[in-house]
C-alpha cells in the first residue's frame, strides 16, 4: 500500500486480523509433544499463540505500529468484520490507518475430519471429475457441487482516512462505502435467510445506495448444495429482476475456503480486479438449472468496467457481514 510505519504514523495505525480457528495448529503440535515427549516439551509460547490477537500483535512487532490491535471473531466472515470495524474506527477518530484482514492455518487432521464428518467438505469418490483433476473439486453454483475445499491463507487491506491519503502520498484503490452485519439466532451451521437478506440490504443502505446501483457481487459461494442455493435465493429477494444483469462470482472456486481469512482475500482480489477492469470468474462451472438467469461469469475472466460491488461473507454460529466497496 506504500504506507511507511514511523514515529508519526505508528501510534495512529491499528491492526484487526480475524481468524476463525486461530492457534489450532499450535495446539496440535503441543499435544503431540505432550503425548510423545512429555510435558516439558510443550512450548512456553503455546498460550500466547492461542490468543486470537496474536496475528495482529506479531504484525505490530514486525512493523512497529502501536495503535489498537484485536481479532474480530466472526468465523468465515471475520475478514469483512475487520474491514467494517476498521472503517468505523477511522471514522470515529480512533486511528488514521487500519490493517484489516484475516489469517488462517487450519489444515490439520482434526479440523479436516471435523468438516468431513459434518458433510461440509467435498468427498471425492471414484467417478467424480475431481478424482482425475483435483483442481475441479471446488465448484460453486455448479450442478454437481458437493462441499467446499478447505484451504489456508491470509489477506489484509490497508484502510486510511481520506485526509491521510494525500498527506502521505498514498494511492487509493477503493472506498469502504457501507457495511451490514446481522446474526441468525437460528442454528450452529445452517444460515437464516431472513437475516442474511437483512445484512445485504443494510450494507447497501449504509452505503447510501439502492440495490440497482450494485454492479457486481463477490459471493460467499462455498460450493455446498444448501449454502449456494440459499445465497442465490437471498440475492433474488434483494435485487429482484436486477439480478438478471448482475454478475455473481465466487473466488472459492479457485482458492478454496480459508475460513476467517477468506473474506479479506476476496475483497483484495475484487478490488484489484475492479482496478484492472475485469471480473474474476467462477471456474469449474457446470450450469445448474436452479440458477438459470444468474450470471456467475463461468470459467473465464471477463473484461468489465464497474465501480461498485458487494462482498458477502457468512459464518458458523450465525454471523453475517456484507461490505460495499466503491472504486476511486
C-alpha positions as CSV (number, residue, x, y, z in Angstrom):
1,X,0.0,0.0,0.0
2,X,3.0,2.3,0.3
3,X,2.3,3.2,4.0
4,X,5.5,3.8,5.9
5,X,5.2,3.0,9.6
6,X,7.3,5.5,11.6
7,X,7.1,7.7,14.7
8,X,4.3,9.7,13.2
9,X,2.1,7.0,11.7
10,X,2.8,4.1,14.0
11,X,0.8,5.3,17.0
12,X,-2.2,6.0,14.7
13,X,-2.1,2.6,13.0
14,X,-4.4,-0.2,14.2
15,X,-4.5,-3.8,13.2
16,X,-7.5,-6.1,13.1
17,X,-6.7,-9.6,11.9
18,X,-9.6,-12.0,12.2
19,X,-9.4,-15.8,12.4
20,X,-12.0,-18.5,12.8
21,X,-9.7,-21.1,14.4
22,X,-6.6,-19.2,15.5
23,X,-4.0,-21.4,17.3
24,X,-5.3,-24.8,16.4
25,X,-2.1,-25.6,14.6
26,X,0.0,-24.6,17.6
27,X,-2.3,-26.6,20.0
28,X,-1.9,-29.7,17.9
29,X,1.9,-29.5,17.9
30,X,1.8,-29.0,21.7
31,X,-0.5,-32.0,22.2
32,X,1.8,-34.2,20.0
33,X,4.8,-33.1,22.0
34,X,3.0,-33.7,25.3
35,X,1.8,-37.2,24.4
36,X,5.1,-38.4,22.8
37,X,7.8,-36.4,24.5
38,X,6.4,-35.3,27.9
39,X,5.1,-32.1,29.5
40,X,8.4,-30.3,29.4
41,X,8.3,-30.3,25.6
42,X,5.1,-28.2,25.5
43,X,6.1,-24.8,24.1
44,X,6.1,-21.9,26.6
45,X,4.7,-19.9,23.7
46,X,1.7,-22.1,23.4
47,X,-0.7,-19.9,25.3
48,X,0.3,-16.7,23.6
49,X,-0.1,-18.4,20.2
50,X,-3.7,-19.4,21.2
51,X,-4.7,-15.8,21.8
52,X,-6.7,-14.6,18.8
53,X,-5.0,-11.2,18.9
54,X,-1.6,-12.7,18.2
55,X,-1.6,-12.3,14.4
56,X,-2.2,-8.6,14.9
57,X,0.3,-8.5,17.7
58,X,3.0,-10.2,15.7
59,X,2.4,-7.8,12.8
60,X,2.9,-4.9,15.2
61,X,6.2,-6.4,16.4
62,X,7.4,-6.7,12.9
63,X,6.2,-3.4,11.5
64,X,6.3,-1.2,14.6
65,X,2.8,0.3,14.9
66,X,1.3,0.8,18.3
67,X,-2.4,1.6,17.7
68,X,-5.2,-0.8,18.8
69,X,-5.0,-4.4,18.0
70,X,-7.6,-7.2,18.3
71,X,-9.2,-10.0,16.4
72,X,-12.8,-9.8,15.1
73,X,-14.1,-13.4,15.7
74,X,-16.7,-13.7,13.0
75,X,-15.9,-17.3,11.8
76,X,-15.8,-17.2,8.0
77,X,-17.0,-13.6,8.0
78,X,-14.0,-12.4,10.1
79,X,-12.2,-10.6,7.3
80,X,-15.3,-8.5,6.5
81,X,-15.9,-7.7,10.1
82,X,-12.3,-6.5,10.3
83,X,-12.9,-4.1,7.4
84,X,-16.2,-2.9,8.7
85,X,-15.0,-2.2,12.2
86,X,-11.7,-0.7,10.9
87,X,-13.6,1.8,8.7
88,X,-15.7,2.9,11.7
89,X,-12.6,3.2,13.9
90,X,-11.1,5.6,11.4
91,X,-14.4,7.5,11.0
92,X,-14.6,7.9,14.8
93,X,-11.1,9.2,15.1
94,X,-9.6,6.3,17.0
95,X,-6.9,5.9,14.4
96,X,-5.8,7.1,10.9
97,X,-4.8,3.7,9.4
98,X,-6.0,0.2,9.9
99,X,-4.5,-3.1,8.7
100,X,-7.7,-5.1,8.4
101,X,-8.0,-8.7,7.3
102,X,-7.7,-12.3,8.3
103,X,-5.4,-15.2,8.7
104,X,-6.0,-19.0,8.9
105,X,-3.8,-22.1,9.3
106,X,-6.4,-24.8,9.6
107,X,-5.0,-27.8,7.6
108,X,-4.7,-30.3,10.5
109,X,-6.3,-33.7,10.7
110,X,-8.8,-32.9,13.4
111,X,-10.2,-29.9,11.6
112,X,-10.2,-31.8,8.2
113,X,-12.1,-34.7,9.7
114,X,-14.5,-32.5,11.7
115,X,-15.6,-30.7,8.5
116,X,-15.7,-34.0,6.6
117,X,-17.9,-35.7,9.3
118,X,-20.4,-32.8,9.2
119,X,-20.6,-33.2,5.4
120,X,-19.4,-29.7,4.8
121,X,-16.3,-30.5,2.6
122,X,-16.3,-32.5,-0.6
123,X,-15.8,-36.2,-0.5
124,X,-14.2,-37.1,-3.8
125,X,-15.4,-40.6,-4.8
126,X,-14.5,-42.6,-7.9
127,X,-16.1,-41.2,-11.0
128,X,-16.1,-37.7,-9.7
129,X,-14.4,-35.2,-12.0
130,X,-12.1,-34.2,-9.2
131,X,-10.8,-37.7,-8.8
132,X,-8.8,-37.2,-12.0
133,X,-8.3,-33.5,-11.6
134,X,-8.3,-32.2,-8.0
135,X,-8.4,-28.6,-9.3
136,X,-12.1,-29.2,-10.1
137,X,-13.1,-30.1,-6.5
138,X,-14.3,-26.6,-5.7
139,X,-17.2,-25.7,-8.0
140,X,-19.6,-23.1,-6.5
141,X,-23.0,-22.8,-8.2
142,X,-22.4,-26.0,-10.3
143,X,-25.0,-28.7,-10.6
144,X,-22.5,-31.2,-9.1
145,X,-21.2,-29.1,-6.2
146,X,-20.6,-31.4,-3.1
147,X,-19.0,-29.2,-0.5
148,X,-16.1,-26.8,0.0
149,X,-12.4,-27.4,-0.3
150,X,-10.6,-26.3,2.9
151,X,-7.6,-24.1,2.4
152,X,-5.2,-21.8,4.3
153,X,-4.2,-18.2,3.7
154,X,-4.1,-14.6,4.8
155,X,-5.0,-11.3,3.4
156,X,-5.3,-7.7,4.5
157,X,-6.4,-4.3,3.3
158,X,-4.8,-1.1,4.5
159,X,-7.5,1.4,5.3
160,X,-6.7,5.1,5.6
161,X,-8.6,8.3,6.5
162,X,-9.3,10.4,3.4
163,X,-7.0,13.3,4.6
164,X,-4.1,10.9,5.2
165,X,-4.1,9.6,1.6
166,X,-3.0,13.0,0.3
167,X,-0.7,13.8,3.2
168,X,1.3,10.6,2.8
169,X,1.1,10.3,-1.0
170,X,-0.8,7.0,-0.9
171,X,-2.7,5.7,-4.0
172,X,-6.3,4.9,-3.1
173,X,-7.8,1.8,-4.8
174,X,-11.3,1.7,-3.3
175,X,-13.5,3.1,-0.7
176,X,-15.4,1.2,2.1
177,X,-18.8,2.5,1.3
178,X,-21.1,0.5,3.6
179,X,-21.3,-2.4,6.0
180,X,-24.2,-4.6,7.0
181,X,-24.0,-7.2,9.8
182,X,-26.5,-9.4,11.5
183,X,-26.8,-12.6,13.5
184,X,-29.1,-15.5,12.7
185,X,-30.4,-16.7,16.1
186,X,-31.1,-19.9,14.2
187,X,-28.6,-22.8,14.0
188,X,-24.9,-23.7,14.5
189,X,-24.2,-24.2,10.8
190,X,-27.4,-23.6,8.8
191,X,-27.9,-19.9,7.8
192,X,-31.1,-17.9,8.4
193,X,-32.2,-16.5,5.0
194,X,-34.1,-13.6,6.7
195,X,-31.1,-12.2,8.5
196,X,-28.8,-12.8,5.5
197,X,-31.1,-10.7,3.4
198,X,-31.1,-8.1,6.1
199,X,-27.3,-7.9,6.2
200,X,-27.2,-7.4,2.4
201,X,-29.9,-4.7,2.5
202,X,-28.3,-2.9,5.4
203,X,-24.9,-2.8,3.7
204,X,-26.4,-1.3,0.6
205,X,-28.4,1.2,2.7
206,X,-25.4,2.1,4.8
207,X,-23.6,2.9,1.5
208,X,-26.4,5.3,0.6
209,X,-27.3,3.2,-2.4
210,X,-30.2,1.3,-3.9
211,X,-29.9,-2.3,-4.9
212,X,-29.9,-1.4,-8.6
213,X,-26.7,0.6,-8.0
214,X,-24.7,-2.5,-7.3
215,X,-22.7,-3.7,-10.3
216,X,-21.1,-6.9,-9.1
217,X,-21.4,-9.4,-6.2
218,X,-18.5,-11.2,-4.8
219,X,-20.5,-14.1,-3.4
220,X,-19.7,-16.2,-0.3
221,X,-20.2,-19.1,-2.7
222,X,-18.7,-22.0,-0.8
223,X,-19.7,-24.8,-3.2
224,X,-22.1,-26.5,-0.8
225,X,-25.5,-27.6,-2.2
226,X,-27.6,-25.8,0.5
227,X,-25.3,-22.8,1.0
228,X,-25.1,-21.8,-2.6
229,X,-28.9,-22.2,-3.1
230,X,-29.6,-20.1,0.0
231,X,-27.3,-17.3,-1.1
232,X,-28.8,-17.0,-4.6
233,X,-32.3,-17.1,-3.1
234,X,-31.4,-14.2,-0.8
235,X,-29.9,-12.2,-3.7
236,X,-33.1,-12.7,-5.6
237,X,-35.1,-11.2,-2.7
238,X,-32.8,-8.2,-2.5
239,X,-32.1,-7.5,-6.2
240,X,-35.2,-8.8,-7.9
241,X,-35.0,-8.5,-11.7
242,X,-31.7,-6.6,-11.4
243,X,-30.1,-9.9,-10.6
244,X,-30.5,-10.9,-14.2
245,X,-28.0,-8.2,-15.1
246,X,-25.7,-8.6,-12.1
247,X,-22.5,-10.7,-12.3
248,X,-22.2,-13.0,-9.2
249,X,-18.9,-14.9,-8.8
250,X,-17.1,-17.0,-6.2
251,X,-13.3,-16.8,-5.7
252,X,-13.5,-20.0,-3.7
253,X,-13.8,-21.9,-7.0
254,X,-10.1,-21.0,-7.5
255,X,-8.8,-20.7,-3.9
256,X,-10.9,-23.0,-1.7
257,X,-12.3,-21.8,1.6
258,X,-9.7,-20.3,4.0
259,X,-12.3,-19.7,6.7
260,X,-11.5,-16.5,8.7
261,X,-9.1,-15.2,6.0
262,X,-11.3,-15.7,3.0
263,X,-13.4,-12.5,3.1
264,X,-10.3,-10.3,3.3
265,X,-8.6,-12.2,0.5
266,X,-11.7,-12.0,-1.7
267,X,-12.0,-8.2,-1.0
268,X,-8.4,-7.7,-2.1
269,X,-8.9,-9.8,-5.2
270,X,-12.1,-8.0,-6.1
271,X,-10.6,-4.5,-5.6
272,X,-7.6,-5.4,-7.8
273,X,-9.8,-6.9,-10.5
274,X,-12.0,-3.8,-10.5
275,X,-9.0,-1.6,-10.9
276,X,-7.8,-3.8,-13.8
277,X,-11.2,-3.6,-15.5
278,X,-12.1,-7.3,-15.1
279,X,-14.4,-9.7,-13.2
280,X,-12.7,-12.9,-11.9
281,X,-14.7,-16.0,-12.9
282,X,-16.4,-18.9,-11.2
283,X,-14.3,-21.7,-12.5
284,X,-15.1,-25.4,-12.8
285,X,-18.7,-24.4,-13.7
286,X,-21.3,-26.7,-15.0
287,X,-24.7,-24.9,-15.1
288,X,-27.4,-25.8,-12.6
289,X,-31.0,-25.2,-13.8
290,X,-31.8,-23.9,-10.3
291,X,-29.7,-20.9,-11.1
292,X,-31.0,-20.1,-14.6
293,X,-30.6,-16.4,-15.3
294,X,-27.9,-15.9,-12.7
295,X,-24.6,-14.7,-14.4
296,X,-21.8,-16.5,-12.5
297,X,-19.2,-15.4,-15.1
298,X,-18.4,-19.1,-15.9
299,X,-14.8,-20.3,-16.3
300,X,-13.1,-17.3,-17.9
301,X,-12.2,-13.8,-16.8
302,X,-14.5,-11.1,-18.2
303,X,-13.4,-7.6,-19.1
304,X,-15.8,-5.1,-17.5
305,X,-15.8,-1.5,-16.2
306,X,-17.6,-1.0,-12.9
307,X,-17.1,0.9,-9.7
308,X,-19.5,-0.5,-7.0
309,X,-19.5,-4.1,-5.7
310,X,-20.9,-6.1,-2.8
311,X,-18.8,-8.6,-0.9
312,X,-20.7,-11.3,1.1
313,X,-19.4,-13.4,4.0
314,X,-21.3,-15.7,6.3
315,X,-20.1,-17.8,9.2
316,X,-20.9,-20.7,11.5
317,X,-22.7,-19.7,14.6
318,X,-24.9,-17.4,12.5
319,X,-22.8,-14.4,11.8
320,X,-23.2,-12.4,8.6
321,X,-21.2,-9.4,7.3
322,X,-21.5,-7.8,3.9
323,X,-19.4,-4.8,2.7
324,X,-20.0,-2.5,-0.3
325,X,-16.9,-1.1,-1.9
326,X,-16.6,1.7,-4.5
327,X,-13.7,2.3,-6.8
328,X,-11.9,5.7,-6.7
